[in-house]
Amino acid sequence: MEQARLADRGKRVLSDAEQRRRERAALKLRENLARRKQQARARRAGEAEDGIGLPAANPVPGPAPNQGSAGDLSEE
């Protein structure tokens, strides 16, 4: 059987594509960590978040749903 290529210390040698994929994944993880740290610092400082995220999470101006009083449902 053919064994995977191994480096001097017994670790598997990665192909160029696999190495680039891992580098991209590591970069994304570092960006995510930095973003989460910034969000945590902003929450501790009482600052508003930067607004980046899902559009549905942003409040829409106007009356909130189900804000009517109980008297509004009377039928005459």
C-alpha positions as CSV (number, residue, x, y, z in Angstrom):
1,M,0.0,0.0,0.0
2,E,1.1,3.6,-0.6
3,Q,1.6,5.7,2.5
4,A,0.9,9.4,2.7
5,R,4.1,11.5,2.3
6,L,5.6,12.1,5.7
7,A,8.0,14.8,6.8
8,D,11.1,14.1,8.9
9,R,9.2,14.0,12.2
10,G,6.4,11.8,11.0
11,K,4.0,14.6,10.2
12,R,2.0,14.4,6.9
13,V,3.3,16.7,4.2
14,L,0.4,18.9,3.0
15,S,-0.2,19.7,-0.6
16,D,-0.1,23.3,-1.7
17,A,-3.8,23.5,-2.1
18,E,-4.4,22.0,1.4
19,Q,-1.8,24.4,2.9
20,R,-3.5,27.4,1.3
21,R,-6.9,26.2,2.5
22,R,-5.6,25.9,6.1
23,E,-4.0,29.4,5.9
24,R,-7.3,30.9,4.7
25,A,-9.2,29.1,7.5
26,A,-6.7,30.4,10.1
27,L,-7.1,33.9,8.7
28,K,-10.9,33.8,9.0
29,L,-10.6,32.5,12.5
30,R,-8.3,35.3,13.5
31,E,-10.7,37.9,11.9
32,N,-13.6,36.4,13.8
33,L,-11.8,36.4,17.1
34,A,-10.8,40.0,16.6
35,R,-14.4,41.0,15.8
36,R,-15.8,39.2,18.8
37,K,-13.2,40.8,21.1
38,Q,-14.2,44.2,19.7
39,Q,-17.9,43.4,20.4
40,A,-17.1,42.3,23.9
41,R,-15.1,45.5,24.6
42,A,-17.9,47.6,23.2
43,R,-20.5,45.9,25.4
44,R,-18.3,46.4,28.5
45,A,-17.9,50.1,27.6
46,G,-21.6,50.5,27.0
47,E,-21.1,51.5,23.4
48,A,-23.4,50.6,20.5
49,E,-22.3,47.9,18.2
50,D,-21.2,48.8,14.6
51,G,-24.5,47.5,13.0
52,I,-22.8,44.9,10.9
53,G,-24.9,41.7,10.8
54,L,-28.3,40.5,9.7
55,P,-30.6,43.1,8.3
56,A,-33.6,41.5,10.0
57,A,-31.9,42.2,13.4
58,N,-32.1,46.0,12.8
59,P,-35.2,47.6,14.3
60,V,-37.7,49.1,11.9
61,P,-39.0,52.6,13.0
62,G,-42.7,52.8,13.7
63,P,-45.2,51.3,16.0
64,A,-44.3,48.0,17.5
65,P,-46.6,45.0,16.8
66,N,-49.2,44.1,19.5
67,Q,-48.9,47.5,21.2
68,G,-52.7,48.2,21.2
69,S,-54.7,48.4,24.4
70,A,-57.4,45.8,25.3
71,G,-60.1,48.3,24.6
72,D,-59.2,48.3,20.9
73,L,-60.8,44.9,20.3
74,S,-64.4,45.8,21.2
75,E,-67.0,45.1,18.6
76,E,-70.0,47.4,18.4
